[in-house]
Amino acid sequence: MVEDSLNDSEWENPANWFGGLLYHSSRDTRTLVPKRDPGFGVTINLARPGGLALGLAIVFGIAAVIVVAVRR
């Protein structure tokens, strides 16, 4: 349960949140964490390798859709 306590304290630290939307904590072991307002789902921990890969995949996926839409 020490890990849960560390994850919670990292999540509560405002220095790990950028603009209240982006979360980045290498000490937090979770890839997906609750949003600042947990009623709105989860966000990606961009400091974790899986989180960074997921974040980049989302960004590139959106960019690809935009490029395809513009070319038509």
C-alpha distances in whole Angstrom, upper triangle without the diagonal:
4,5,5,6,9,10,11,13,14,15,17,19,22,23,21,23,27,29,26,27,25,22,21,18,18,15,13,13,14,18,18,17,18,21,22,23,21,24,25,23,21,22,22,20,23,21,20,23,22,22,25,27,27,28,31,32,32,34,36,37,38,40,42,42,44,46,47,48,50,52,53
4,5,5,6,9,10,11,12,14,15,17,20,21,19,22,25,28,25,26,24,21,20,16,16,12,12,12,14,17,18,17,19,21,21,23,22,25,26,24,22,22,22,19,22,20,19,22,22,22,25,27,27,27,30,32,32,34,36,37,38,40,41,42,44,46,47,48,50,52,53
4,5,5,6,9,10,10,12,14,15,19,19,17,19,23,26,23,23,21,18,17,13,13,9,8,8,10,14,15,14,16,19,19,22,20,23,24,21,19,19,18,16,18,16,15,18,18,18,21,23,23,24,27,28,28,30,32,33,34,36,38,39,40,42,44,44,46,48,50
4,5,5,6,9,10,10,12,14,18,19,16,18,22,24,21,21,20,17,17,14,14,11,9,9,10,13,14,12,13,16,17,19,16,20,21,19,17,17,17,15,18,17,16,19,19,18,21,23,23,23,27,28,27,29,32,32,33,36,37,38,39,42,43,43,45,48,49
4,5,5,6,9,10,11,12,16,17,16,18,22,24,21,22,21,17,17,14,15,11,10,11,12,16,16,14,15,17,17,19,17,21,22,20,18,19,19,17,20,18,18,21,21,20,23,26,25,25,28,30,30,31,34,34,35,37,39,40,41,43,45,45,47,49,51
4,5,5,6,9,10,11,14,15,13,16,19,22,20,20,19,15,14,11,11,8,7,9,11,14,15,13,15,17,17,19,18,22,22,21,18,18,17,14,17,15,15,19,19,18,20,23,23,23,26,28,28,29,32,33,33,35,37,38,39,41,43,44,45,48,49
4,6,5,6,9,10,13,14,11,14,17,20,17,17,16,12,12,9,10,7,5,7,8,11,11,9,11,13,14,16,15,18,19,17,14,14,14,11,14,13,13,16,16,15,18,20,20,20,23,25,24,26,29,29,30,32,34,35,36,38,40,40,42,44,46
4,5,5,6,9,12,14,12,13,17,19,16,17,16,13,13,11,13,11,8,10,10,13,13,10,10,12,12,14,13,16,17,16,14,14,15,13,16,15,16,19,19,17,20,23,22,22,25,26,26,27,30,31,31,33,35,36,37,39,41,41,43,45,47
4,5,5,6,10,11,10,13,16,18,16,17,16,13,13,11,13,10,9,12,13,15,15,12,13,14,13,16,15,19,20,19,17,16,17,14,17,16,17,20,21,19,21,24,24,23,26,28,27,28,31,32,32,34,37,37,38,41,42,43,44,47,48
4,5,5,9,9,7,10,13,16,14,15,13,10,9,7,9,7,6,10,11,13,13,11,12,13,12,15,15,19,19,18,15,14,14,11,13,12,13,17,18,16,17,21,20,20,23,25,24,25,28,29,29,31,34,34,35,37,39,40,41,43,45
4,6,8,9,7,8,12,14,11,12,11,8,9,8,11,10,8,11,10,12,11,8,9,9,8,12,11,15,15,14,12,11,12,10,13,12,14,17,17,15,17,20,19,18,21,23,22,23,27,27,27,29,32,32,33,35,37,37,39,41,43
4,6,9,8,9,13,14,11,13,13,11,12,11,14,13,11,14,14,16,15,11,11,11,8,11,12,16,16,16,14,14,15,13,16,16,17,21,21,18,20,24,23,21,25,27,25,26,29,30,30,32,34,35,35,38,40,40,41,44,45
4,5,6,8,11,13,11,13,13,10,10,9,13,12,11,15,15,17,16,13,13,13,11,14,15,19,19,19,17,15,16,13,15,15,17,20,21,19,20,23,23,21,24,27,25,26,29,30,30,31,34,35,35,37,40,40,41,43,45
4,5,5,8,10,8,11,11,9,10,11,14,14,14,17,17,18,17,14,14,12,10,13,15,18,18,18,17,15,16,14,15,15,18,21,22,19,20,23,23,20,23,26,24,24,28,29,28,30,33,33,33,35,38,38,38,41,43
4,6,7,10,10,12,11,9,9,9,12,13,13,17,17,18,18,15,16,15,13,16,18,21,21,21,18,16,16,13,14,13,16,20,21,18,18,22,22,20,22,25,24,23,27,29,28,29,32,33,33,35,37,38,38,41,43
4,7,10,9,10,8,6,5,6,9,10,10,13,13,14,14,12,13,12,11,15,16,19,18,18,15,13,12,10,10,10,13,16,17,14,15,19,18,16,19,22,21,21,24,26,25,26,29,30,30,32,35,35,36,38,41
4,6,5,7,6,5,6,9,12,13,12,16,15,14,14,12,12,10,9,12,14,17,16,16,13,11,11,10,10,11,14,17,18,15,15,19,18,15,18,21,19,19,22,24,23,24,27,28,28,30,33,33,33,36,38
4,5,6,5,6,8,11,14,16,15,18,17,16,16,14,15,12,11,14,17,19,17,17,15,12,12,11,11,12,16,18,19,15,15,18,18,15,17,20,18,17,21,22,21,22,25,26,25,28,30,30,31,34,36
4,5,7,9,11,14,18,20,19,21,20,19,18,16,15,12,11,13,16,18,16,17,16,13,14,14,14,16,19,21,22,18,18,21,20,16,19,21,19,18,22,23,21,22,26,26,25,27,30,30,30,33,35
4,6,8,11,13,17,18,17,19,18,17,15,13,12,9,7,10,12,15,13,14,13,11,13,13,14,16,18,21,21,17,18,21,19,16,19,21,19,19,22,23,22,23,27,27,26,29,31,31,31,34,36
4,7,10,13,17,18,16,18,16,15,13,11,11,8,8,10,12,14,11,12,10,8,10,11,11,14,16,19,18,14,15,18,16,13,16,18,15,15,19,20,18,20,23,23,23,26,28,27,28,31,33
4,7,10,13,15,14,16,14,13,11,11,11,9,10,13,14,16,14,13,11,7,8,8,8,10,13,15,15,11,11,15,13,10,13,16,14,13,17,18,17,19,22,23,22,25,27,27,28,31,33
4,7,10,12,10,12,11,10,10,8,10,9,9,13,13,16,15,13,10,7,7,5,6,8,10,13,13,10,11,14,13,11,14,17,15,16,19,20,20,21,24,25,25,28,30,30,31,34,36
4,7,9,9,11,11,10,11,10,13,12,13,16,17,20,18,17,13,10,8,5,5,5,8,11,12,9,10,13,13,12,14,17,17,17,19,21,21,22,25,26,27,29,31,32,33,35,37
4,5,5,8,9,10,11,11,13,14,14,18,17,21,20,18,15,12,10,7,7,5,8,11,13,11,11,15,15,14,17,19,19,20,22,24,25,26,28,30,30,32,34,35,36,38,40
4,6,7,9,10,13,13,16,17,17,21,20,24,23,21,17,15,12,8,8,5,6,9,12,11,11,14,15,15,17,20,20,21,23,25,26,27,29,31,32,33,35,36,37,39,41
4,6,9,11,13,13,16,17,17,21,20,24,23,21,18,16,14,10,11,8,9,12,14,13,14,17,18,18,20,23,23,24,26,28,29,30,32,34,35,36,38,39,41,43,45
4,6,8,10,9,12,14,15,18,17,20,20,18,14,13,11,8,10,8,8,12,13,11,14,16,16,16,19,21,21,23,25,26,27,29,31,32,33,35,37,38,39,41,43
4,7,9,10,13,16,17,20,18,21,21,18,15,14,12,9,11,9,7,10,11,11,13,15,15,16,19,20,21,23,25,26,27,29,30,31,33,35,36,37,39,41,43
4,6,6,10,13,15,17,15,18,17,14,11,10,9,7,10,10,8,10,9,9,12,14,13,14,17,18,18,20,23,23,24,26,28,29,30,32,34,35,37,38,40
4,7,10,12,15,17,15,18,17,14,10,9,6,5,8,8,6,8,6,5,9,10,9,10,14,14,14,17,19,19,21,23,24,25,27,29,30,31,33,35,36
4,7,9,12,14,12,14,13,10,6,6,5,6,9,11,9,12,9,7,11,12,10,11,14,15,14,16,19,19,20,22,24,24,26,28,29,30,32,34,35
4,6,9,11,9,12,11,9,5,5,6,7,10,12,11,14,13,10,13,15,13,13,17,18,17,19,22,22,22,24,26,27,28,30,32,32,34,36,37
4,6,7,5,8,8,6,4,6,9,10,13,15,15,18,16,13,16,18,16,15,19,20,18,20,23,23,23,25,28,27,28,31,32,32,34,37,38
4,5,5,8,6,6,5,6,9,10,13,15,16,19,17,14,16,19,16,15,19,20,17,19,22,22,21,24,26,26,27,30,31,31,32,35,36
4,6,9,8,9,9,9,12,12,15,17,18,21,20,17,19,22,19,18,21,23,20,21,25,25,24,26,29,29,29,32,34,33,34,38,39
4,5,6,8,9,11,14,15,18,20,21,24,23,19,21,24,21,20,23,24,22,23,26,26,25,27,30,29,29,33,34,33,35,38,39
4,5,6,7,10,13,15,18,20,20,23,21,18,21,23,20,19,23,24,21,23,26,26,25,28,30,29,30,33,34,34,36,38,39
4,6,9,12,15,17,20,23,23,25,23,21,23,25,22,21,25,25,22,24,27,26,25,28,30,29,30,33,34,33,35,38,38
4,7,9,13,16,18,21,21,23,21,18,21,22,19,18,21,21,18,20,24,22,21,24,26,25,26,29,30,29,31,34,35
4,7,11,13,16,19,19,21,18,15,18,19,16,16,19,19,17,19,22,21,20,23,25,24,25,29,29,29,31,34,34
4,7,10,12,15,15,17,15,12,15,16,13,13,16,17,14,17,20,19,19,22,24,23,25,28,28,28,31,33,34
4,7,9,12,12,14,13,9,11,13,11,10,13,14,12,14,17,17,17,20,22,22,23,25,27,27,29,31,32
4,6,9,9,11,9,5,8,10,8,7,11,12,11,12,15,16,16,19,21,21,22,25,26,27,28,31,32
4,5,6,9,8,5,7,10,10,9,12,14,14,15,17,18,19,21,23,24,25,27,29,30,31,33,35
4,6,7,8,5,5,8,9,7,9,12,12,13,15,17,17,19,21,22,23,25,27,28,29,31,33
4,7,9,7,6,10,11,10,12,15,16,16,18,20,21,22,24,26,27,28,30,31,32,34,37
4,5,5,6,9,10,10,12,14,15,16,18,20,21,22,24,26,27,28,30,32,33,35,37
4,5,5,6,9,10,11,12,14,15,16,18,20,21,22,24,26,27,28,30,32,33,35
4,5,5,6,9,10,10,12,14,15,16,18,20,21,22,24,26,27,28,30,31,33
4,5,5,6,9,10,11,12,14,15,17,18,20,21,23,24,26,27,29,30,32
4,5,5,6,8,10,11,12,14,15,16,18,20,21,22,24,26,27,28,31
4,5,5,6,9,10,10,12,14,15,16,18,20,21,22,24,26,27,29
4,5,5,6,9,10,10,12,14,15,17,19,20,21,23,24,26,28
4,5,5,6,9,10,11,12,14,16,17,19,20,21,23,25,27
4,5,5,6,8,10,10,12,14,15,16,18,20,21,22,25
4,6,5,6,9,10,10,12,14,15,16,18,20,21,23
4,6,5,6,9,10,11,12,14,15,17,18,20,22
4,5,5,6,9,10,11,12,14,16,17,19,21
4,5,5,6,9,10,10,12,14,15,16,19
4,5,5,6,9,10,11,12,14,16,17
4,5,5,6,9,10,11,12,14,16
4,5,5,6,9,10,11,12,15
4,5,5,6,9,10,11,13
4,6,5,6,9,10,11
4,5,5,6,9,10
4,5,5,6,9
4,6,5,7
4,6,6
4,6
4
